[in-house]
């Protein structure tokens, strides 16, 4: 295992299992009194956004989600991501990916102090971002950034990645202004700090419709939704990562996130080593019912391991249905009744344990639905619902037949976490198998996403179930534009 892969694996462990754990309640306190949630922000005369006073507003030191998300308000990236997960140039005027190199040319743009943004600022920002909690995982596949000239930067990747431009979403700050967690760096975003709790429209970046934003500390509140319902903030976002939906008395909209929920297989299991058995299981699982019933409609079903909105896979036909289940079992030879009427090939029974974190209601219900569907088919699947700690340990050690997992993908839809030998989600997967080799060809531009999808649907190294949605909640009168779970990436278009 290389040092880089070891670090990547540890980062992926944190990403996967944080998603599995229920949200811990914060200190309970009474939110400050405010206007009724039925009133509008027009009457407040300012958009009020949540933040934590106990956390940094420096994007490279921020730990909380509410503070990390504010980087799009104060800073600009080279690229941002639209609703189809296409990269949209912001500070970049041109970007070219060739082999393991990314060459980016900058627009003529300026920081809020009116100094020009140069390639030195980009390299500095990349260095800080790659070491940060918010961007370290996203940028772990990029080894270095070098100045070619004043307006050109060259990034070197660990390996080829055709879709690497969508990784360049980290905030660009002025060189040497992000050294201290207590200092807000100089940026080029639509807003600048007026004081510790107020943002004002930038005099350089004048695209914002709003003139002022107030930051409201929610660090001691029960949750942001409670503060929203008192009217003390104008907006909040619930990622539903705790596995339950709590109704919010406000205007809401669903936002598709890039969190893939999947059924993992352990190919060291004799039966599950057979792709026909894996395909039969995938066919038997009704992913639409899982999205609608187990997840309460807070998910979008997907047979492919790519976000359903991704432009590069939107038109790919990925069909598996229950009618194909028996044909896959016939191909594998598991069409005989063995002990206790369990399907068998004459030697091995289709008898499995399905591991799930019992603290996540969404996944627990999904596991029960999967178990029931497979038992109805003639298999014997027992749900092994355990604590977060036991779940984490079992997945890490490969102590499972099947498990329900979740991972947040990057905007490039990179699947290295499944197909790299040291990726946590690769446990139980043949990292030199048909799908892994095909995916390597995709990243090298030697295979299309559609062709890879055909290989994946034949091999089924793991079975995608759905992509989760989050809930954006806001007061009446707030006009917002949210395309992805980067909430404020279009903050300049928000109004009230």
C-alpha positions in Angstrom: 0.0 0.0 0.0 1.5 3.4 -1.0 1.5 6.3 1.5 -0.9 8.2 -0.8 -3.3 5.3 -1.0 -3.1 4.8 2.8 -4.0 8.4 3.4 -6.8 8.2 0.8 -8.2 5.1 2.5 -8.3 6.8 5.9 -10.1 9.8 4.3 -12.6 7.6 2.6 -13.2 5.7 5.9 -14.2 9.0 7.5 -16.4 10.0 4.6 -18.2 6.7 4.4 -18.9 6.2 8.1 -19.8 9.7 9.0 -22.6 9.2 6.5 -23.6 6.1 8.3 -23.8 7.6 11.8 -26.9 9.3 13.2 -26.5 13.0 13.9 -25.7 13.7 17.5 -27.9 16.3 19.3 -26.2 19.6 20.1 -26.6 21.4 23.3 -30.3 22.3 23.8 -31.0 26.0 24.2 -33.7 28.4 23.4 -33.2 30.2 20.1 -33.3 34.0 20.2 -36.8 35.3 19.8 -37.6 36.5 16.3 -40.4 37.1 13.9 -42.9 34.5 12.9 -41.8 32.0 10.2 -44.9 33.2 8.3 -43.3 36.7 7.8 -41.0 37.4 4.9 -37.4 38.4 4.7 -38.5 41.6 2.9 -39.6 42.8 6.4 -36.3 41.8 7.9 -34.4 43.8 5.2 -31.6 41.3 5.1 -31.0 37.7 4.2 -30.0 35.9 7.4 -27.8 32.8 7.0 -26.7 30.3 9.7 -23.1 30.0 10.8 -21.2 28.8 13.9 -19.3 31.4 15.9 -17.2 28.6 17.3 -15.8 27.6 13.9 -13.6 29.4 11.3 -14.8 31.4 8.3 -11.4 30.6 6.7 -12.5 27.9 4.2 -9.4 25.9 4.8 -9.9 25.6 8.5 -13.8 25.4 8.7 -15.1 22.2 10.2 -18.8 22.7 10.4 -21.0 22.4 7.3 -22.7 25.7 7.8 -19.3 27.5 7.8 -17.8 25.5 5.0 -20.8 26.2 2.7 -20.2 30.0 3.2 -17.0 29.8 1.1 -19.1 30.2 -2.1 -20.4 33.6 -0.7 -17.0 35.0 0.0 -14.8 33.4 -2.6 -14.8 32.2 -6.2 -13.5 28.9 -7.6 -11.9 28.1 -10.9 -15.0 26.1 -11.8 -18.4 25.6 -10.2 -20.8 22.7 -10.8 -24.2 23.0 -12.4 -27.3 20.8 -11.9 -26.1 18.4 -14.6 -22.7 18.1 -12.8 -21.0 19.9 -15.7 -18.1 22.2 -14.7 -18.9 25.9 -15.4 -15.9 28.3 -15.7 -15.7 31.0 -13.1 -12.1 32.2 -12.7 -10.9 29.9 -15.4 -11.2 30.9 -19.0 -10.0 27.6 -20.4 -9.0 24.2 -19.1 -7.5 21.2 -20.8 -7.1 17.6 -19.5 -4.4 15.6 -21.2 -3.1 12.4 -19.6 -2.5 13.1 -15.9 -2.1 16.9 -16.4 -4.7 19.6 -16.2 -3.7 23.0 -17.7 -5.9 25.9 -16.6 -5.8 29.5 -18.0 -7.2 32.3 -15.8 -9.6 35.0 -16.7 -8.6 38.6 -15.9 -10.2 38.9 -12.5 -9.6 40.7 -9.2 -9.8 40.2 -5.5 -11.9 42.4 -3.3 -8.8 44.5 -2.5 -8.6 45.2 -6.3 -5.4 43.2 -6.8 -5.3 40.9 -9.8 -5.8 37.1 -9.3 -2.7 35.3 -10.6 -1.5 31.7 -10.9 0.5 32.1 -7.7 -2.8 32.7 -5.8 -4.2 29.5 -7.4 -1.3 27.4 -6.4 -1.3 28.8 -2.9 -5.1 28.1 -2.6 -4.6 24.6 -3.9 -2.0 23.8 -1.3 -4.2 25.1 1.5 -7.3 23.3 0.1 -5.6 20.0 -0.3 -4.7 20.0 3.4 -8.2 21.1 4.5 -11.0 19.1 6.0 -13.5 20.5 3.4 -11.4 19.8 0.2 -8.7 17.3 1.2 -10.7 14.3 0.0 -11.9 15.9 -3.2 -8.3 16.9 -4.2 -6.5 13.7 -3.0 -6.1 12.5 -6.6 -4.1 15.7 -7.6 -0.4 15.6 -6.6 0.7 19.1 -7.3 0.0 22.5 -8.8 2.7 24.6 -10.6 2.9 28.1 -12.0 3.6 28.1 -15.7 3.1 31.8 -16.1 1.1 34.6 -14.5 -2.2 33.3 -15.8 -1.5 29.6 -16.3 -1.5 26.7 -13.8 -0.6 23.1 -14.4 -2.0 20.4 -12.0 -0.4 16.9 -12.0 -2.8 14.1 -11.0 -1.9 10.7 -9.5 -3.5 9.0 -12.5 -5.6 9.9 -15.6 -9.0 11.4 -15.0 -11.0 12.6 -18.0 -13.4 14.5 -15.8 -10.9 16.2 -13.6 -11.9 19.8 -14.3 -14.9 19.3 -12.0 -12.5 18.8 -9.1 -11.3 22.4 -9.3 -14.0 23.9 -7.2 -11.9 24.9 -4.2 -12.0 28.6 -3.2 -9.3 30.9 -4.6 -7.8 33.3 -2.0 -5.1 35.8 -2.2 -1.6 34.5 -1.7 -0.6 34.2 2.0 -3.8 35.5 3.4 -5.2 32.2 4.7 -2.6 31.2 7.2 -4.7 31.9 10.3 -7.9 30.2 11.2 -9.1 33.4 12.9 -8.6 35.5 9.8 -10.9 35.6 6.8 -8.8 35.5 3.6 -9.0 38.0 0.8 -11.4 36.6 -1.8 -13.2 37.6 -5.0 -16.8 36.4 -4.1 -19.9 38.5 -4.4 -19.7 39.4 -0.7 -17.1 40.6 1.7 -17.0 40.8 5.5 -18.3 44.1 6.9 -18.0 43.0 10.5 -18.0 39.7 12.4 -21.7 39.1 11.7 -22.4 41.1 8.5 -21.5 40.6 4.8 -21.8 43.4 2.3 -21.9 43.3 -1.5 -18.4 43.4 -3.0 -17.4 46.7 -4.7 -15.4 44.6 -7.2 -17.7 41.6 -7.9 -21.0 43.4 -8.3 -23.2 40.5 -9.6 -25.2 39.9 -6.4 -28.8 41.1 -6.2 -28.6 41.3 -2.5 -26.9 44.2 -0.7 -26.3 42.6 2.7 -26.3 39.3 4.4 -26.4 38.8 8.2 -24.8 35.7 9.8 -26.7 34.2 12.7 -24.9 31.9 15.2 -26.7 28.6 15.4 -24.0 26.7 17.3 -26.1 26.4 20.5 -29.5 25.8 18.9 -31.3 22.5 18.9 -31.0 22.5 15.1 -31.1 25.0 12.3 -34.7 24.1 11.4 -35.8 25.3 14.8 -34.0 28.7 14.3 -35.6 29.0 10.9 -39.1 28.4 12.3 -38.6 31.3 14.8 -37.7 33.5 11.8 -34.1 34.2 13.0 -32.5 32.8 9.9 -33.9 32.9 6.4 -32.5 29.5 5.1 -31.2 26.2 6.3 -30.4 22.8 4.7 -31.1 19.4 6.1 -29.0 16.7 4.5 -31.0 14.0 6.3 -27.7 12.1 7.0 -29.1 10.9 10.3 -31.6 8.7 8.4 -34.8 10.4 9.3 -36.9 13.3 8.0 -38.3 15.9 10.3 -41.1 18.1 9.0 -40.2 21.8 8.8 -42.7 24.5 9.1 -41.4 26.5 6.1 -41.1 26.6 2.4 -39.1 23.5 1.3 -37.6 22.0 -1.8 -35.8 18.8 -2.5 -32.2 18.9 -3.6 -30.6 15.9 -5.2 -27.2 15.2 -3.5 -24.3 13.2 -4.7 -24.6 10.6 -2.0 -24.8 7.1 -3.4 -26.5 4.4 -1.4 -25.5 0.9 -2.5 -25.6 -2.8 -1.7 -22.1 -4.1 -1.3 -21.2 -7.7 -2.0 -18.3 -9.7 -0.6 -16.8 -11.6 -3.6 -14.9 -13.9 -1.2 -18.2 -15.5 -0.6 -18.4 -18.5 -3.0 -21.9 -17.7 -4.3 -21.4 -13.9 -4.4 -18.2 -14.4 -6.5 -20.6 -15.3 -9.3 -21.7 -12.2 -11.3 -24.9 -14.0 -12.2 -25.8 -14.3 -8.6 -25.1 -10.7 -8.0 -27.1 -9.7 -11.0 -30.0 -11.9 -9.8 -30.0 -10.1 -6.4 -29.9 -6.7 -8.1 -32.8 -7.7 -10.3 -34.9 -8.8 -7.3 -34.4 -5.6 -5.4 -37.0 -3.0 -6.2 -35.0 0.2 -6.0 -38.0 2.4 -6.8 -39.8 1.1 -3.7 -36.6 1.6 -1.6 -36.4 5.2 -2.7 -40.1 5.9 -2.1 -40.8 3.7 0.9 -37.6 3.1 2.9 -36.3 6.6 2.1 -39.7 8.2 2.2 -39.3 9.8 -1.2 -36.0 11.4 -0.1 -34.0 9.6 -2.7 -33.9 8.9 -6.4 -33.5 5.3 -7.6 -30.5 4.5 -9.7 -29.1 1.3 -11.2 -25.9 3.1 -12.2 -23.2 4.4 -9.8 -23.6 7.9 -11.3 -25.8 10.7 -10.2 -29.0 10.5 -12.2 -28.5 14.2 -13.2 -25.0 13.7 -14.6 -25.1 14.8 -18.2 -22.6 12.1 -19.2 -24.8 9.2 -18.1 -28.3 10.7 -18.3 -29.2 8.9 -21.6 -27.6 5.6 -20.7 -30.1 2.7 -20.6 -29.7 0.7 -17.4 -32.4 -1.8 -17.0 -32.7 -4.7 -14.6 -36.1 -6.2 -13.7 -37.5 -8.9 -11.6 -38.4 -11.0 -14.7 -34.7 -11.5 -15.4 -33.9 -12.8 -11.9 -34.6 -16.5 -12.6 -32.7 -16.5 -15.8 -29.6 -15.2 -14.0 -30.1 -17.9 -11.4 -30.4 -20.5 -14.1 -27.2 -19.3 -15.7 -25.4 -19.7 -12.3 -26.9 -23.1 -11.6 -28.6 -21.9 -8.4 -32.0 -23.3 -9.4 -32.3 -26.2 -7.1 -33.9 -26.5 -3.7 -31.5 -27.4 -0.9 -31.8 -27.6 2.9 -34.8 -25.8 4.3 -36.0 -25.0 0.7 -33.2 -22.6 0.2 -32.0 -22.2 -3.4 -28.8 -24.1 -4.1 -26.5 -25.2 -7.0 -26.3 -28.6 -5.4 -23.3 -27.6 -3.2 -23.8 -24.1 -1.9 -26.9 -22.5 -0.4 -27.9 -18.9 -1.3 -27.8 -18.0 2.4 -26.5 -14.6 3.4 -26.3 -12.1 6.2 -27.0 -8.4 5.3 -25.1 -6.0 7.5 -26.6 -2.6 8.2 -26.2 0.3 10.7 -29.3 0.1 13.0 -29.0 3.8 13.9 -30.0 4.9 10.4 -33.7 4.4 9.9 -33.6 4.8 6.1 -31.0 2.1 5.6 -32.5 -0.2 8.2 -35.9 -0.2 6.3 -34.1 -0.7 3.0 -32.3 -3.7 4.4 -35.6 -5.2 5.6 -37.1 -4.7 2.2 -34.1 -6.3 0.4 -34.2 -9.2 2.8 -37.9 -9.8 2.2 -37.5 -9.6 -1.6 -34.7 -12.1 -1.6 -36.4 -14.5 0.9 -39.5 -14.5 -1.3 -37.2 -15.5 -4.2 -36.0 -18.6 -2.3 -32.8 -17.3 -0.7 -32.3 -16.9 3.0 -31.2 -13.4 3.9 -30.9 -12.4 7.6 -30.6 -8.7 8.5 -27.7 -8.1 10.8 -28.5 -4.7 12.3 -25.8 -3.5 14.6 -24.5 -0.3 16.2 -22.5 2.3 14.2 -19.2 1.1 15.8 -19.8 -2.5 15.1 -21.0 -1.7 11.5 -17.8 0.3 10.9 -15.5 -2.4 12.2 -17.3 -5.2 10.2 -17.1 -3.3 6.9 -13.5 -2.4 7.4 -12.6 -6.0 8.2 -14.7 -7.4 5.4 -16.8 -9.3 7.9 -20.0 -9.4 5.9 -21.8 -11.2 3.0 -23.7 -8.1 1.9 -24.0 -4.6 3.5 -25.7 -1.3 2.8 -23.3 1.5 2.4 -23.3 5.1 1.4 -20.5 7.3 -0.1 -20.5 10.9 -1.2 -19.0 11.1 -4.7 -17.1 14.0 -6.2 -18.6 16.0 -9.0 -16.3 13.9 -11.4 -18.3 10.8 -10.3 -15.0 9.2 -9.6 -15.3 5.5 -8.5 -11.8 4.9 -7.3 -13.2 4.4 -3.8 -14.7 1.1 -5.2 -12.0 0.1 -7.7 -8.8 1.2 -6.1 -7.3 -1.6 -4.0 -7.0 0.6 -0.9 -10.4 2.3 -1.2 -12.7 1.5 1.7 -15.6 0.8 -0.6 -13.4 -1.7 -2.5 -13.6 -4.2 0.3 -15.2 -7.3 -1.2 -14.8 -6.1 -4.8 -12.3 -7.6 -7.3 -10.2 -4.5 -8.0 -8.7 -6.3 -11.0 -12.0 -7.5 -12.3 -14.0 -6.5 -15.4 -15.6 -3.4 -14.0 -12.4 -2.1 -12.4 -10.4 -2.5 -15.6 -13.2 -0.9 -17.7 -13.4 2.1 -15.3 -9.7 2.7 -15.7 -10.2 2.9 -19.5 -13.0 5.5 -18.9 -10.6 7.7 -16.9 -8.0 7.4 -19.7 -10.6 8.4 -22.4 -10.4 5.0 -24.0 -13.9 4.0 -23.1 -17.2 5.9 -23.0 -19.4 6.1 -19.9 -22.1 4.3 -21.8 -19.7 1.4 -22.7 -18.5 1.2 -19.1 -22.1 1.1 -17.9 -22.8 -1.9 -20.1 -19.8 -3.7 -18.5 -20.9 -2.6 -15.0 -24.5 -3.9 -15.6 -23.1 -7.3 -16.6 -20.6 -7.6 -13.8 -22.5 -5.9 -10.9 -19.5 -5.6 -8.6 -21.9 -3.7 -6.2 -25.6 -2.8 -6.7 -26.5 0.9 -6.6 -29.8 1.6 -4.9 -30.4 5.3 -5.0 -29.0 8.8 -4.5 -30.3 10.7 -1.5 -31.9 14.1 -1.5 -31.6 16.8 1.1 -34.2 19.5 2.0 -33.6 23.2 1.5 -36.0 25.2 3.8 -36.5 28.9 3.7 -38.9 31.7 4.6 -41.6 33.0 2.3 -40.3 35.8 0.2 -36.8 34.4 -0.3 -36.0 33.7 -3.9 -33.2 31.2 -4.1 -31.3 29.2 -6.8 -29.9 25.9 -5.6 -28.7 23.4 -8.2 -26.6 21.0 -6.1 -25.8 20.5 -2.5 -23.3 23.3 -2.7 -26.0 25.6 -1.4 -24.7 29.0 -2.1 -22.9 28.5 -5.4 -25.4 30.8 -7.1 -25.8 33.2 -4.2 -25.5 36.2 -6.5 -28.9 35.2 -8.0 -30.7 35.0 -4.6 -33.1 37.8 -3.7 -35.9 38.6 -1.4 
